[in-house]
Amino acid sequence: MTKIKLATVWLGGCSGCHMSFLDLDEWLIVLAAQVDIVYSPIADIKEYPEGVDVVLVEGAIANEEHLELIYKIRERTKTIISFGDCAVTGNVTALLNLSGGAEPALQLAYVQEADINQQIPHSPGIVPPLLDRVVPVHKVVDVDIYLPGCPPSASRIKAAIEPLLRGEKPAMDGRNMIKFG
């Protein structure tokens, strides 16, 4: 049996979805026998590879680095799963949008509300520039499966991945699979 090439990606979010993924506990051993993890912050692989079968994308598109990576992911991946509320809706990450853009948000956080060192961080090549609007994944590329939750529970993650291992599309219906929060 050919193993599925599985990737996980962490964009603009808190990593709670990845923590929930790790809550799969013993089923991670079963999963590991059926997949090759080809990219993940958990595995610390630096370059997103070609020929990925399934990717779980956590987080919203919040900076130029995210934008570049999500286009690469779509080009190189068969099935993209928007993984968690930030990827599905923008959620907390998209609160930047209320400030009117990147510059006003940075001014507020680093100058107006700072007690000391009132300056906006500027490190080209180190800190990727923020976008003026934070958007969910589907606003930039086509998404195949939506897995809401903040974070989605381990059982919901398993219910989304397990059918894919059999070459089937998961049934993303019913309250347990589609509720937010």
N, CA, C and O atoms as a DFTB+ gen file, in Angstrom:
724 C
 N C O
     1  1       0.835      -1.178       0.000
     2  2       0.000       0.000       0.000
     3  2       0.884       1.247       0.000
     4  3       1.830       1.347       0.781
     5  1       0.567       2.192      -0.879
     6  2       1.304       3.443      -0.949
     7  2       0.830       4.360       0.169
     8  3      -0.369       4.555       0.367
     9  1       1.779       4.911       0.887
    10  2       1.431       5.830       1.968
    11  2       0.998       7.179       1.410
    12  3       1.517       7.648       0.397
    13  1       0.037       7.788       2.090
    14  2      -0.423       9.127       1.750
    15  2       0.615      10.132       2.236
    16  3       1.140      10.008       3.343
    17  1       0.906      11.126       1.405
    18  2       1.806      12.207       1.804
    19  2       0.965      13.260       2.514
    20  3       0.136      13.929       1.897
    21  1       1.190      13.399       3.822
    22  2       0.425      14.305       4.669
    23  2       1.299      15.463       5.122
    24  3       2.450      15.276       5.517
    25  1       0.736      16.653       5.060
    26  2       1.428      17.846       5.553
    27  2       0.502      18.572       6.517
    28  3      -0.721      18.457       6.435
    29  1       1.109      19.321       7.430
    30  2       0.358      20.257       8.259
    31  2       1.100      21.591       8.189
    32  3       2.329      21.635       8.138
    33  1       0.325      22.675       8.187
    34  2       0.894      24.011       8.050
    35  2       0.289      24.905       9.115
    36  3      -0.897      24.804       9.427
    37  1       1.118      25.784       9.670
    38  2       0.677      26.740      10.676
    39  2       0.901      28.146      10.139
    40  3       2.042      28.596      10.029
    41  1      -0.184      28.842       9.805
    42  2      -0.102      30.220       9.325
    43  2      -0.430      31.151      10.480
    44  3       0.132      30.991      11.564
    45  1      -1.330      32.131      10.285
    46  2      -1.662      33.085      11.340
    47  2      -2.675      32.503      12.310
    48  3      -3.880      32.563      12.063
    49  1      -2.207      31.952      13.388
    50  2      -3.055      31.341      14.404
    51  2      -2.234      31.059      15.642
    52  3      -1.101      31.525      15.760
    53  1      -2.791      30.303      16.558
    54  2      -2.154      30.113      17.869
    55  2      -1.485      28.763      18.065
    56  3      -0.877      28.530      19.110
    57  1      -1.576      27.883      17.108
    58  2      -1.088      26.496      17.141
    59  2      -1.998      25.563      17.928
    60  3      -1.650      24.402      18.142
    61  1      -3.157      26.049      18.360
    62  2      -4.101      25.201      19.085
    63  2      -4.590      24.031      18.260
    64  3      -4.833      22.953      18.804
    65  1      -4.739      24.219      16.958
    66  2      -5.189      23.122      16.094
    67  2      -4.129      22.025      16.030
    68  3      -4.458      20.839      16.027
    69  1      -2.866      22.417      15.979
    70  2      -1.797      21.416      16.006
    71  2      -1.749      20.699      17.354
    72  3      -1.473      19.501      17.411
    73  1      -2.014      21.420      18.425
    74  2      -2.057      20.774      19.746
    75  2      -3.202      19.759      19.790
    76  3      -3.057      18.675      20.356
    77  1      -4.329      20.113      19.196
    78  2      -5.462      19.197      19.137
    79  2      -5.121      17.980      18.274
    80  3      -5.531      16.862      18.586
    81  1      -4.373      18.197      17.195
    82  2      -3.899      17.092      16.356
    83  2      -3.071      16.117      17.196
    84  3      -3.220      14.902      17.069
    85  1      -2.214      16.644      18.039
    86  2      -1.405      15.787      18.915
    87  2      -2.261      15.053      19.940
    88  3      -1.839      14.028      20.473
    89  1      -3.460      15.564      20.222
    90  2      -4.389      14.886      21.127
    91  2      -4.988      13.621      20.514
    92  3      -5.773      12.933      21.166
    93  1      -4.627      13.308      19.276
    94  2      -5.063      12.050      18.678
    95  2      -4.433      10.859      19.402
    96  3      -4.837       9.712      19.211
    97  1      -3.443      11.156      20.231
    98  2      -2.807      10.166      21.112
    99  2      -2.431       8.881      20.376
   100  3      -1.659       8.925      19.419
   101  1      -2.971       7.731      20.812
   102  2      -2.588       6.434      20.257
   103  2      -2.902       6.321      18.769
   104  3      -2.224       5.587      18.050
   105  1      -3.927       7.041      18.297
   106  2      -4.270       6.953      16.877
   107  2      -3.165       7.554      16.013
   108  3      -3.097       7.258      14.820
   109  1      -2.311       8.379      16.577
   110  2      -1.165       8.893      15.824
   111  2      -0.258       7.754      15.360
   112  3       0.357       7.846      14.297
   113  1      -0.173       6.692      16.142
   114  2       0.634       5.523      15.757
   115  2      -0.012       4.835      14.560
   116  3       0.683       4.452      13.619
   117  1      -1.317       4.676      14.585
   118  2      -2.056       4.100      13.454
   119  2      -1.872       4.986      12.222
   120  3      -1.605       4.493      11.126
   121  1      -2.019       6.297      12.414
   122  2      -1.862       7.250      11.322
   123  2      -0.454       7.191      10.740
   124  3      -0.285       7.200       9.520
   125  1       0.545       7.132      11.597
   126  2       1.943       7.109      11.147
   127  2       2.241       5.901      10.258
   128  3       3.128       5.967       9.407
   129  1       1.525       4.821      10.444
   130  2       1.724       3.629       9.617
   131  2       1.142       3.804       8.216
   132  3       1.485       3.059       7.298
   133  1       0.251       4.803       8.055
   134  2      -0.449       4.975       6.781
   135  2      -0.066       6.234       6.019
   136  3      -0.488       6.421       4.878
   137  1       0.733       7.102       6.641
   138  2       1.112       8.356       5.994
   139  2       2.611       8.602       6.128
   140  3       3.283       8.050       7.000
   141  1       3.096       9.435       5.251
   142  2       4.422      10.021       5.404
   143  2       4.196      11.497       5.699
   144  3       3.596      12.206       4.891
   145  1       4.669      11.966       6.847
   146  2       4.592      13.390       7.159
   147  2       5.696      14.055       6.345
   148  3       6.883      13.848       6.598
   149  1       5.285      14.861       5.358
   150  2       6.254      15.453       4.443
   151  2       6.535      16.920       4.730
   152  3       7.476      17.494       4.182
   153  1       5.717      17.532       5.593
   154  2       5.924      18.936       5.964
   155  2       5.076      19.214       7.191
   156  3       3.901      18.849       7.235
   157  1       5.672      19.862       8.192
   158  2       4.935      20.204       9.401
   159  2       5.833      20.989      10.339
   160  3       7.043      20.768      10.372
   161  1       5.239      21.920      11.114
   162  2       6.051      22.569      12.141
   163  2       6.472      21.572      13.216
   164  3       7.449      21.798      13.930
   165  1       5.742      20.483      13.330
   166  2       6.093      19.430      14.293
   167  2       7.349      18.700      13.844
   168  3       8.161      18.285      14.671
   169  1       7.511      18.541      12.517
   170  2       8.670      17.827      11.966
   171  2       9.802      18.770      11.572
   172  3      10.914      18.318      11.298
   173  1       9.533      20.079      11.542
   174  2      10.528      21.093      11.219
   175  2      11.182      20.862       9.855
   176  3      12.405      20.924       9.728
   177  1      10.362      20.597       8.843
   178  2      10.830      20.472       7.465
   179  2      10.735      21.859       6.836
   180  3       9.695      22.509       6.946
   181  1      11.778      22.317       6.190
   182  2      11.868      23.724       5.775
   183  2      11.177      24.067       4.459
   184  3      10.687      25.188       4.321
   185  1      11.114      23.163       3.490
   186  2      10.562      23.477       2.171
   187  2       9.318      22.642       1.897
   188  3       9.345      21.421       2.046
   189  1       8.225      23.295       1.497
   190  2       6.990      22.582       1.183
   191  2       7.209      21.776      -0.100
   192  3       7.566      22.347      -1.130
   193  1       7.000      20.447      -0.051
   194  2       7.355      19.590      -1.189
   195  2       6.290      19.528      -2.276
   196  3       5.176      20.023      -2.103
   197  1       6.640      18.928      -3.370
   198  2       5.712      18.611      -4.470
   199  2       4.938      17.353      -4.098
   200  3       5.375      16.580      -3.246
   201  1       3.796      17.151      -4.733
   202  2       3.072      15.892      -4.650
   203  2       2.454      15.558      -3.306
   204  3       2.373      14.383      -2.948
   205  1       2.014      16.557      -2.551
   206  2       1.375      16.312      -1.259
   207  2      -0.066      15.864      -1.518
   208  3      -0.764      16.459      -2.339
   209  1      -0.506      14.825      -0.824
   210  2      -1.876      14.339      -0.988
   211  2      -2.870      15.150      -0.168
   212  3      -3.900      15.576      -0.689
   213  1      -2.568      15.367       1.114
   214  2      -3.484      16.045       2.033
   215  2      -2.684      16.996       2.917
   216  3      -1.619      16.648       3.428
   217  1      -3.225      18.218       3.086
   218  2      -2.617      19.161       4.020
   219  2      -3.694      19.729       4.928
   220  3      -4.794      20.062       4.485
   221  1      -3.358      19.831       6.196
   222  2      -4.172      20.533       7.185
   223  2      -3.555      21.918       7.331
   224  3      -2.420      22.044       7.789
   225  1      -4.294      22.960       6.945
   226  2      -3.781      24.326       7.007
   227  2      -4.429      25.036       8.190
   228  3      -5.618      25.353       8.156
   229  1      -3.648      25.283       9.230
   230  2      -4.110      26.031      10.404
   231  2      -3.785      27.498      10.226
   232  3      -2.687      27.846       9.792
   233  1      -4.736      28.362      10.558
   234  2      -4.476      29.791      10.592
   235  2      -4.936      30.535       9.355
   236  3      -5.189      29.944       8.305
   237  1      -5.037      31.839       9.504
   238  2      -5.460      32.731       8.430
   239  2      -4.235      33.254       7.682
   240  3      -3.097      33.077       8.118
   241  1      -4.490      33.894       6.561
   242  2      -3.439      34.523       5.756
   243  2      -3.261      35.936       6.303
   244  3      -4.122      36.794       6.104
   245  1      -2.142      36.180       6.992
   246  2      -1.944      37.446       7.694
   247  2      -0.717      38.235       7.231
   248  3      -0.618      39.433       7.497
   249  1       0.216      37.575       6.541
   250  2       1.410      38.301       6.111
   251  2       1.877      37.798       4.740
   252  3       1.337      36.827       4.209
   253  1       2.867      38.458       4.187
   254  2       3.341      38.117       2.843
   255  2       3.893      36.697       2.760
   256  3       3.747      36.038       1.730
   257  1       4.516      36.226       3.817
   258  2       5.044      34.854       3.850
   259  2       3.903      33.835       3.751
   260  3       4.018      32.843       3.030
   261  1       2.808      34.077       4.470
   262  2       1.637      33.191       4.403
   263  2       1.079      33.155       2.985
   264  3       0.740      32.091       2.466
   265  1       0.990      34.324       2.367
   266  2       0.444      34.434       1.022
   267  2       1.273      33.621       0.029
   268  3       0.722      32.872      -0.778
   269  1       2.564      33.766       0.089
   270  2       3.465      33.020      -0.788
   271  2       3.328      31.514      -0.552
   272  3       3.265      30.736      -1.503
   273  1       3.283      31.109       0.715
   274  2       3.197      29.688       1.045
   275  2       1.867      29.080       0.615
   276  3       1.855      27.960       0.105
   277  1       0.746      29.775       0.802
   278  2      -0.547      29.186       0.472
   279  2      -0.685      28.954      -1.032
   280  3      -1.313      27.979      -1.447
   281  1      -0.110      29.831      -1.852
   282  2      -0.120      29.591      -3.300
   283  2       0.700      28.355      -3.644
   284  3       0.298      27.553      -4.488
   285  1       1.832      28.203      -3.000
   286  2       2.676      27.031      -3.215
   287  2       1.949      25.761      -2.773
   288  3       2.007      24.737      -3.454
   289  1       1.270      25.834      -1.639
   290  2       0.519      24.686      -1.122
   291  2      -0.554      24.270      -2.124
   292  3      -0.677      23.086      -2.439
   293  1      -1.331      25.227      -2.629
   294  2      -2.402      24.890      -3.567
   295  2      -1.843      24.247      -4.828
   296  3      -2.415      23.290      -5.351
   297  1      -0.740      24.766      -5.308
   298  2      -0.108      24.254      -6.523
   299  2       0.413      22.829      -6.335
   300  3       0.430      22.047      -7.285
   301  1       0.834      22.490      -5.124
   302  2       1.519      21.219      -4.893
   303  2       0.708      20.180      -4.121
   304  3       1.236      19.127      -3.765
   305  1      -0.590      20.469      -3.854
   306  2      -1.377      19.610      -2.977
   307  2      -2.705      19.228      -3.617
   308  3      -3.371      20.055      -4.240
   309  1      -3.079      17.961      -3.454
   310  2      -4.369      17.483      -3.974
   311  2      -5.533      17.970      -3.117
   312  3      -6.501      18.510      -3.653
   313  1      -5.461      17.792      -1.799
   314  2      -6.582      18.105      -0.914
   315  2      -6.140      19.060       0.191
   316  3      -5.297      18.723       1.022
   317  1      -6.727      20.260       0.183
   318  2      -6.460      21.238       1.242
   319  2      -7.626      21.216       2.221
   320  3      -8.788      21.339       1.835
   321  1      -7.288      21.056       3.497
   322  2      -8.276      21.130       4.568
   323  2      -8.027      22.410       5.350
   324  3      -6.959      22.586       5.936
   325  1      -9.023      23.314       5.359
   326  2      -8.955      24.489       6.232
   327  2      -9.177      23.975       7.639
   328  3     -10.255      23.484       7.971
   329  1      -8.145      24.092       8.467
   330  2      -8.033      23.403       9.747
   331  2      -8.238      24.393      10.889
   332  3      -7.300      25.076      11.298
   333  1      -9.476      24.470      11.406
   334  2      -9.780      25.356      12.522
   335  2     -10.410      26.659      12.082
   336  3     -10.380      27.021      10.906
   337  1     -10.985      27.361      13.054
   338  2     -11.755      28.574      12.777
   339  2     -10.933      29.682      12.130
   340  3     -11.466      30.414      11.297
   341  1      -9.671      29.833      12.475
   342  2      -8.864      30.899      11.849
   343  2      -8.710      30.644      10.351
   344  3      -8.804      31.577       9.552
   345  1      -8.475      29.395       9.965
   346  2      -8.348      29.064       8.545
   347  2      -9.683      29.181       7.827
   348  3      -9.728      29.540       6.650
   349  1     -10.774      28.879       8.531
   350  2     -12.112      28.875       7.922
   351  2     -12.716      30.279       7.850
   352  3     -13.346      30.623       6.850
   353  1     -12.536      31.092       8.892
   354  2     -13.201      32.403       8.946
   355  2     -12.259      33.595       9.161
   356  3     -12.670      34.738       8.958
   357  1     -11.045      33.361       9.555
   358  2     -10.135      34.437       9.959
   359  2     -10.080      34.573      11.465
   360  3      -9.028      34.874      12.029
   361  1     -11.217      34.351      12.123
   362  2     -11.357      34.310      13.577
   363  2     -10.566      35.423      14.278
   364  3     -10.580      36.564      13.815
   365  1      -9.896      35.124      15.354
   366  2      -9.192      36.124      16.165
   367  2      -8.096      36.829      15.363
   368  3      -7.876      38.028      15.536
   369  1      -7.421      36.104      14.504
   370  2      -6.348      36.693      13.705
   371  2      -6.867      37.871      12.880
   372  3      -6.151      38.849      12.666
   373  1      -8.109      37.772      12.420
   374  2      -8.692      38.812      11.567
   375  2      -9.120      40.057      12.340
   376  3      -9.641      40.995      11.737
   377  1      -8.916      40.091      13.643
   378  2      -9.215      41.315      14.397
   379  2      -8.373      42.489      13.906
   380  3      -8.755      43.644      14.090
   381  1      -7.233      42.201      13.285
   382  2      -6.417      43.269      12.691
   383  2      -7.259      44.090      11.720
   384  3      -7.044      45.294      11.585
   385  1      -8.210      43.460      11.045
   386  2      -9.029      44.155      10.052
   387  2      -9.829      45.309      10.659
   388  3     -10.160      46.265       9.959
   389  1     -10.136      45.227      11.942
   390  2     -10.906      46.282      12.599
   391  2     -10.106      47.568      12.770
   392  3     -10.677      48.642      12.956
   393  1      -8.782      47.454      12.707
   394  2      -7.939      48.633      12.921
   395  2      -7.760      49.469      11.668
   396  3      -7.235      50.581      11.735
   397  1      -8.188      48.950      10.529
   398  2      -8.055      49.709       9.290
   399  2      -6.813      49.381       8.489
   400  3      -6.486      50.094       7.540
   401  1      -6.117      48.320       8.849
   402  2      -4.948      47.906       8.075
   403  2      -3.738      47.649       8.947
   404  3      -3.769      47.833      10.164
   405  1      -2.671      47.219       8.293
   406  2      -1.453      46.840       9.005
   407  2      -0.805      48.026       9.725
   408  3      -0.447      47.916      10.898
   409  1      -0.656      49.139       9.040
   410  2       0.044      50.291       9.637
   411  2      -0.673      50.822      10.879
   412  3      -0.018      51.036      11.899
   413  1      -2.003      51.045      10.837
   414  2      -2.674      51.495      12.059
   415  2      -2.574      50.470      13.202
   416  3      -2.446      50.854      14.365
   417  1      -2.632      49.176      12.879
   418  2      -2.517      48.140      13.915
   419  2      -1.130      48.171      14.545
   420  3      -0.999      48.065      15.765
   421  1      -0.099      48.316      13.726
   422  2       1.265      48.374      14.242
   423  2       1.483      49.637      15.079
   424  3       2.125      49.584      16.127
   425  1       0.955      50.760      14.623
   426  2       1.060      52.015      15.382
   427  2       0.409      51.867      16.757
   428  3       0.981      52.276      17.768
   429  1      -0.766      51.292      16.787
   430  2      -1.487      51.111      18.042
   431  2      -0.707      50.200      18.995
   432  3      -0.519      50.532      20.165
   433  1      -0.260      49.058      18.487
   434  2       0.394      48.070      19.344
   435  2       1.792      48.478      19.801
   436  3       2.154      48.276      20.960
   437  1       2.570      49.049      18.893
   438  2       3.982      49.277      19.192
   439  2       4.358      50.722      19.533
   440  3       5.453      50.972      20.035
   441  1       3.460      51.670      19.263
   442  2       3.783      53.065      19.556
   443  2       2.801      53.633      20.584
   444  3       3.199      54.007      21.687
   445  1       1.529      53.694      20.222
   446  2       0.535      54.342      21.090
   447  2       0.362      53.633      22.432
   448  3       0.241      54.295      23.462
   449  1       0.348      52.322      22.438
   450  2       0.088      51.576      23.675
   451  2       1.349      51.012      24.335
   452  3       1.249      50.319      25.348
   453  1       2.515      51.290      23.790
   454  2       3.763      50.772      24.348
   455  2       4.233      51.627      25.518
   456  3       4.159      52.854      25.454
   457  1       4.708      51.006      26.568
   458  2       5.258      51.721      27.720
   459  2       6.716      52.133      27.481
   460  3       7.149      53.205      27.905
   461  1       7.455      51.266      26.799
   462  2       8.868      51.543      26.514
   463  2       9.163      51.166      25.067
   464  3       8.373      50.474      24.426
   465  1      10.291      51.620      24.561
   466  2      10.739      51.281      23.199
   467  2       9.634      51.460      22.164
   468  3       9.314      50.529      21.425
   469  1       9.065      52.625      22.112
   470  2       7.952      52.894      21.207
   471  2       8.439      52.992      19.762
   472  3       8.728      54.075      19.252
   473  1       8.521      51.826      19.122
   474  2       8.911      51.783      17.716
   475  2       8.359      50.521      17.071
   476  3       8.222      49.480      17.714
   477  1       8.053      50.637      15.818
   478  2       7.541      49.495      15.070
   479  2       8.729      48.622      14.664
   480  3       9.696      49.123      14.091
   481  1       8.663      47.310      14.960
   482  2       9.757      46.422      14.561
   483  2       9.920      46.431      13.040
   484  3       8.939      46.355      12.300
   485  1      11.140      46.523      12.597
   486  2      11.414      46.500      11.165
   487  2      12.691      45.689      10.957
   488  3      13.800      46.164      11.203
   489  1      12.505      44.471      10.504
   490  2      13.639      43.583      10.254
   491  2      13.414      42.861       8.932
   492  3      12.965      41.715       8.928
   493  1      13.719      43.508       7.810
   494  2      13.511      42.869       6.511
   495  2      14.202      41.499       6.454
   496  3      15.351      41.343       6.865
   497  1      13.465      40.525       5.936
   498  2      14.003      39.176       5.845
   499  2      13.816      38.360       7.108
   500  3      14.028      37.148       7.092
   501  1      13.421      38.998       8.207
   502  2      13.211      38.290       9.466
   503  2      11.732      38.326       9.850
   504  3      11.125      37.288      10.114
   505  1      11.164      39.521       9.877
   506  2       9.750      39.686      10.205
   507  2       9.002      39.950       8.900
   508  3       9.187      41.001       8.287
   509  1       8.152      39.002       8.465
   510  2       7.441      39.228       7.199
   511  2       6.429      40.368       7.319
   512  3       5.745      40.477       8.336
   513  1       6.325      41.219       6.293
   514  2       5.370      42.329       6.340
   515  2       3.926      41.825       6.449
   516  3       3.531      40.868       5.783
   517  1       3.156      42.495       7.303
   518  2       1.740      42.169       7.456
   519  2       0.973      42.596       6.209
   520  3       1.343      43.554       5.529
   521  1      -0.098      41.870       5.926
   522  2      -1.038      42.286       4.894
   523  2      -1.992      43.313       5.514
   524  3      -2.134      43.357       6.736
   525  1      -2.635      44.123       4.703
   526  2      -3.589      45.103       5.233
   527  2      -4.882      44.451       5.699
   528  3      -5.601      45.017       6.522
   529  1      -5.182      43.260       5.177
   530  2      -6.367      42.515       5.608
   531  2      -5.974      41.069       5.850
   532  3      -5.279      40.459       5.037
   533  1      -6.420      40.528       6.962
   534  2      -6.256      39.107       7.261
   535  2      -7.462      38.397       6.676
   536  3      -8.599      38.820       6.881
   537  1      -7.215      37.314       5.944
   538  2      -8.313      36.601       5.289
   539  2      -8.208      35.097       5.547
   540  3      -7.115      34.571       5.757
   541  1      -9.362      34.407       5.528
   542  2      -9.331      32.960       5.635
   543  2      -8.744      32.346       4.362
   544  3      -8.662      33.006       3.326
   545  1      -8.346      31.111       4.449
   546  2      -7.647      30.428       3.351
   547  2      -8.443      30.459       2.049
   548  3      -7.875      30.721       0.989
   549  1      -9.752      30.196       2.112
   550  2     -10.549      30.102       0.878
   551  2     -10.686      31.429       0.135
   552  3     -11.132      31.442      -1.012
   553  1     -10.315      32.540       0.760
   554  2     -10.347      33.826       0.064
   555  2      -9.146      33.998      -0.863
   556  3      -9.110      34.912      -1.687
   557  1      -8.147      33.090      -0.716
   558  2      -6.930      33.179      -1.524
   559  2      -6.818      32.004      -2.495
   560  3      -6.468      32.199      -3.659
   561  1      -7.109      30.793      -2.031
   562  2      -7.021      29.596      -2.873
   563  2      -8.264      28.726      -2.641
   564  3      -8.966      28.882      -1.641
   565  1      -8.516      27.825      -3.564
   566  2      -9.626      26.882      -3.396
   567  2      -9.325      25.923      -2.254
   568  3      -8.209      25.418      -2.129
   569  1     -10.333      25.680      -1.425
   570  2     -10.235      24.755      -0.294
   571  2     -11.141      23.568      -0.589
   572  3     -12.234      23.741      -1.128
   573  1     -10.702      22.381      -0.245
   574  2     -11.465      21.170      -0.531
   575  2     -12.361      20.740       0.628
   576  3     -13.469      20.251       0.411
   577  1     -11.881      20.922       1.857
   578  2     -12.623      20.486       3.037
   579  2     -12.465      21.546       4.121
   580  3     -11.371      22.069       4.332
   581  1     -13.570      21.861       4.809
   582  2     -13.553      22.801       5.919
   583  2     -13.718      22.036       7.216
   584  3     -14.656      21.253       7.364
   585  1     -12.809      22.258       8.159
   586  2     -12.842      21.600       9.459
   587  2     -12.836      22.681      10.542
   588  3     -11.780      23.010      11.082
   589  1     -14.022      23.238      10.865
   590  2     -14.074      24.304      11.855
   591  2     -13.845      23.795      13.277
   592  3     -13.813      22.591      13.533
   593  1     -13.688      24.738      14.177
   594  2     -13.466      24.459      15.591
   595  2     -12.322      25.299      16.081
   596  3     -11.417      25.644      15.321
   597  1     -12.363      25.630      17.360
   598  2     -11.315      26.475      17.932
   599  2     -10.835      25.883      19.250
   600  3     -11.197      26.342      20.333
   601  1     -10.009      24.852      19.122
   602  2      -9.644      24.099      17.922
   603  2     -10.636      22.968      17.681
   604  3     -11.452      22.661      18.551
   605  1     -10.571      22.339      16.488
   606  2     -11.387      21.148      16.295
   607  2     -10.897      20.061      17.258
   608  3      -9.700      19.947      17.521
   609  1     -11.821      19.281      17.770
   610  2     -11.439      18.211      18.705
   611  2     -10.665      17.116      17.974
   612  3     -10.746      16.989      16.752
   613  1      -9.929      16.347      18.727
   614  2      -9.177      15.225      18.153
   615  2     -10.122      14.260      17.442
   616  3      -9.788      13.748      16.373
   617  1     -11.287      14.008      18.015
   618  2     -12.227      13.074      17.371
   619  2     -12.729      13.637      16.035
   620  3     -12.939      12.882      15.086
   621  1     -12.920      14.943      15.960
   622  2     -13.350      15.567      14.700
   623  2     -12.220      15.509      13.668
   624  3     -12.472      15.264      12.488
   625  1     -10.997      15.729      14.099
   626  2      -9.844      15.637      13.192
   627  2      -9.738      14.218      12.642
   628  3      -9.547      14.024      11.441
   629  1      -9.862      13.237      13.518
   630  2      -9.796      11.831      13.088
   631  2     -10.911      11.523      12.092
   632  3     -10.673      10.854      11.087
   633  1     -12.127      12.005      12.363
   634  2     -13.262      11.759      11.472
   635  2     -13.058      12.410      10.104
   636  3     -13.625      11.946       9.114
   637  1     -12.270      13.464      10.033
   638  2     -11.978      14.120       8.757
   639  2     -10.848      13.410       8.003
   640  3     -10.878      13.331       6.775
   641  1      -9.864      12.900       8.725
   642  2      -8.699      12.286       8.082
   643  2      -8.928      10.819       7.731
   644  3      -8.513      10.366       6.665
   645  1      -9.579      10.080       8.613
   646  2      -9.721       8.625       8.441
   647  2     -10.309       8.228       7.081
   648  3      -9.766       7.327       6.441
   649  1     -11.395       8.859       6.611
   650  2     -11.916       8.483       5.292
   651  2     -10.917       8.757       4.162
   652  3     -10.853       8.003       3.191
   653  1     -10.147       9.823       4.290
   654  2      -9.153      10.145       3.264
   655  2      -8.118       9.032       3.125
   656  3      -7.605       8.790       2.032
   657  1      -7.817       8.366       4.218
   658  2      -6.863       7.258       4.186
   659  2      -7.394       6.089       3.360
   660  3      -6.622       5.292       2.826
   661  1      -8.729       5.995       3.261
   662  2      -9.380       4.940       2.468
   663  2      -9.716       5.423       1.059
   664  3     -10.337       4.696       0.283
   665  1      -9.305       6.654       0.726
   666  2      -9.611       7.211      -0.579
   667  2     -11.010       7.770      -0.690
   668  3     -11.512       7.965      -1.796
   669  1     -11.656       8.035       0.452
   670  2     -13.021       8.563       0.477
   671  2     -13.002       9.999       0.988
   672  3     -12.080      10.419       1.686
   673  1     -14.045      10.739       0.620
   674  2     -14.189      12.095       1.137
   675  2     -14.967      12.027       2.452
   676  3     -15.983      11.336       2.525
   677  1     -14.512      12.727       3.485
   678  2     -15.231      12.687       4.763
   679  2     -16.596      13.368       4.669
   680  3     -16.785      14.317       3.907
   681  1     -17.534      12.863       5.458
   682  2     -18.858      13.485       5.547
   683  2     -18.777      14.616       6.565
   684  3     -18.760      14.376       7.772
   685  1     -18.728      15.829       6.079
   686  2     -18.611      16.992       6.953
   687  2     -19.998      17.577       7.179
   688  3     -20.315      18.672       6.713
   689  1     -20.817      16.820       7.907
   690  2     -22.160      17.293       8.224
   691  2     -22.525      16.877       9.632
   692  3     -21.844      16.058      10.249
   693  1     -23.593      17.443      10.129
   694  2     -23.980      17.199      11.513
   695  2     -23.245      18.138      12.449
   696  3     -22.135      18.586      12.164
   697  1     -23.880      18.422      13.558
   698  2     -23.352      19.394      14.513
   699  2     -21.924      19.079      14.962
   700  3     -21.107      19.990      15.096
   701  1     -21.618      17.821      15.192
   702  2     -20.288      17.458      15.693
   703  2     -19.168      17.741      14.695
   704  3     -18.010      17.881      15.089
   705  1     -19.498      17.827      13.415
   706  2     -18.452      18.048      12.419
   707  2     -18.366      19.487      11.929
   708  3     -17.327      19.902      11.417
   709  1     -19.449      20.258      12.079
   710  2     -19.415      21.593      11.462
   711  2     -19.564      22.756      12.433
   712  3     -19.615      23.908      12.000
   713  1     -19.635      22.488      13.730
   714  2     -19.806      23.624      14.652
   715  2     -18.498      24.403      14.803
   716  3     -17.400      23.856      14.698
   717  1     -18.662      25.691      15.052
   718  2     -17.528      26.565      15.270
   719  2     -17.270      26.679      16.762
   720  3     -18.099      26.295      17.586
   721  1     -16.092      27.221      17.094
   722  2     -15.765      27.455      18.497
   723  2     -15.325      26.238      19.245
   724  3     -15.025      26.320      20.436
